[in-house]
């Protein structure tokens, strides 16, 4: 049975986590960060089968919220992830009986981007697992109109702006927010919306938010999983991240899912996906 807690309150916005314990003292912890283009989603998006899989393998699990864009901008969003990690390290043993020295962060899509960002923090996790994540937000795939999303019904800017709230939010269903993301991808304006910066003129200010540009030898061991048929986040993003980690002799591995599309990991009956999760468990046990 999960326990819901508040790890941060800012501007009257409570930011929560759900903790899924195992019956073991001083257990290693998986922190899960949901996807949604930083625009939608919540801690409830974690796959229940995956929670059971991690618990059975001997890991407690914590799925966290964070403030969403564009109401909150990228520096504050990454700050939330930092604060969640610090909260769990400082209060986790007392409140949940976890080992604060054995924390891994797992994310999917934009959540994987934030997981990869956590490797650049002063207080880092011990390991990172990235499901179809990205280390470079300045690539053409995000700064120019997406051919894939351009084929979908065009979203007018007025509709996207109507969906933006006048206060910070940390939970939002896809139904109310997807049009914001779709507009951004159709226009190549995702960075503009989530950071309030124009990538063409603010490259240096955005560099700190590109994990691939900020790797050093202290970066945590990292497992990258990506489908080579992903139409949302290019497979090459994980290839580039792996190559950059290798240059600094960081322990890393890329698992390629043949013909795998975005969110391939939700197909928990697929033998290829089952095998990939076996490799995730092995990686976590080895590195925590």
N, C-alpha and C positions, 0 to 999 in steps of 0.2 A: 504494500500500500504506500503510495507516494505521500510525501510531506511537501506542502507549498510554503515557501518562505519569501520574504522581501530582502533582497541584498542591497538595495539602494533606493532612496527617494530623492527626487530632484524636480523642482518646479511643479510640485504637487503630482508628479508622475511616479507611481510605485512600480518598481522593476522587480520582477519575481523569478523564482526558479522552482522547479519540481524535483524533489530528491527521491530516487528509487533505491532503497537500501538492500544490502544482502546481509545475511545473518553471520557476519564475520567482523571481528574487531580489527581496527586499523586497516581497512580495506583500501585497495587502489580505487581511484575515481576516474570515470569518464565524464567530461563536461561536453554536452551536445549543444551546438549552435545551429538553429534552423536557417533555412534559406528563404528566398522571397525577394531577391534583388535589393535587399535592405529596406524594401518598401512595404512588404506585408509579411504575415506569419506570426507565430507565437511558439512558446515552449511546448504547447500541446501537439505540435506537428511531428514530434518524434514518433517513429514507427514502433508500435507496441511489441511486435515480434523481435525487433532489434534490441529493445530493452531486455526482454526475456533472455535473448542470446547472450548479451553482455553480463547480465546477472548470473546466469548459469555458468559462465566462464570465470566467475569470481570477481567481478567488478561492480561496485556501486555506480549509479548513473545519476547525473544531474542535468536536466534540460533547462536552459535559461532563456529569458526574454532579454531584449535590449531595445533602446529607443529606436524608432523607425524614421527613415527619411521619407519625404523631404522636410518634415517638420523639424527634425533634428539632423544636424550635418555630420559628416564623416568623422571629424575629430572627436566629437562627443559620443558617437556610436562606438568607436574603438575604445574610448575611455570607459564605457560601460563594460566592455569585455575585460579590460584590465581590472576594473573594480570588482567584477564577479570573481575573477581568479584570486585577487588579493583577499576578498571576503572568505572564500573557501579555504585558502591556505591559513588564514588567521583564526577563523572560527569553525572551520570544518571538523577538526578533530573533536572539539568540545561538543558541537551540536549534533554531528552525524557519525562520529567515530570513524573518520577516514584518515588515511595517511597523507598529510599535506605535501609530502615529498614525492608522491606517486600519483600525479594528476596528468591525464592526457586530455587533449581537446580534439573533438571530432566535429566536423561541420560538413554541410552539403551546400553546394552552389555558393551563394553569397555568404552563407554560414561558414563554408570552407575557406572563403577569402578571409573572413575574420579569424578563423582558426590559424591560417597562415600568417596573418598579421600578429597573432599572439607570440609567434617565434621571435619577433623583433622587440617585444616588451622587455622592460627591466626585470620584472617578475614573470618568468616564462613557465609554460607547462613542461613536463619531461618528454612528452611525445605529442605528435600531431598526426591526425588522419584527415586527409582532404578528399571528399567525394566531389568530383567534377568542379574543383575550385579554380582559382586564378590568382596569379601573383602580380599581374601588371594591369592596372586600370587605365593605363594611357595608350593601350594598343588600339589599332583601327577598329577592332571588333566592338569596342565600347564607345569610341569617340566618333564613329561614323555610322550612318544609317545601316541597320542590319538587313541584308537581303531576305533572310528567313522571316523576320517580323514584318517586313515591308509587304509581304504577301497577304498578311492578315488585314481585317477591316481597319481602315485608317481611323485613328483616334484624334479628334481635334484637341488642341491645347486647352480650350475652354473647359472641356469635360475633365481632362486630367487635373486642372487647377481646382475644379469644383470639389474634387475628392480629397483635397488637402485640408487637414484640420487646423484650427487656430490655436492649438496647444500640443505639447509633446504627447506622443502615444507610444506604448511599448507592446501592443497587441493589435492585430488587425487581420480580418479574414481576406483571403484572396479575392473574393467576389467584390469587395468594396474598393480594392486597391490595384487590381491587375491593370486597369486602364492607364494608370500613371506609368507603370513600368513599360507597357506596350508603347505608349506615346514616346517615352524616352528612347527606347530601342529603335523605333521607326525614324526618329529624328537625329539619333546620335547624341542625345542630350543627357544621358544618365549621369555623367559626372557633374554637369551643370546643376542638376536637380539635387544630387545627394551631397554636394560639397559647396554649392554656390560659387564655384570657381570655373572659369573657362579654361579647359585643358590646353587650348592653343596658346594662351598667354600666361598660364600659371603652372608650367611644368615643374619648376623647382619646388613650389609650394605643395605639389601633389606627390612628389617623389617619396616622402616619408610614408605614404599610404600605398606604396607598391612594394610588397614583401620581397619580390624578386630583386629589387634594387638595394635591399637592406639586410642581406644575409652576411653573417660572419661565422667563425668557427664554433661559436657558442649556440648556434641555432639548434633547436631540438631535433631528434630523430623524426623523420617524416615519411609517411606512407601516402602516396598519391594514387587515387583510383579514378579512371576516366574512360568513358565510352568513346570509341573512335568515330561514332556517327552522331555526336552531340551537335545539335543545331543552335543551341543557346550559348553555352560556353565552349569555345573551340578546344578540342583535344590537345592542340599544340600548347595551350596554356600550362597544362600539367607537364608536358615534355620540357618546356623551357624552365619551369620551376625545378624539375629534377636535375637538369643540366647545371643550373646555377648552384644548387646545393652541392652537387658533386665537386664543383670547382673549389669549394671550401672544405672538402672532405667531411661533409655532414652525412651521417647515415641516412640513406634515402632509398626508396624503391617506388617504381611506377608499375601499377597493375593496369593493363589495358583490357577493356571489355570489348571483344570483337562485336561490331555492329551495335554497340551499346549506345543508347540515347540518353538524354538528360533524365535524371531521376531513375536510372536503371535499377538502383538499389531498392526500389519499392516492390520489385518483382521477386519476392522472397521465396517463390517456388521454383525459380529458374536455377538449374544446376550450376551454371556459370556464376551466378550471383551468390549462391550458397558457398561455392568454393572460394569466392572472393572474401566472404565474411570469415571463413576459416583462416584465411591469410591475415585478415585484420586482427583476429583474436591472437594468432601466433605472434604478430608484430607487437601487440600490446603487452603480452606476457613477457616477451623478450626485452622490451624497453621500459617497462615499469617495474 
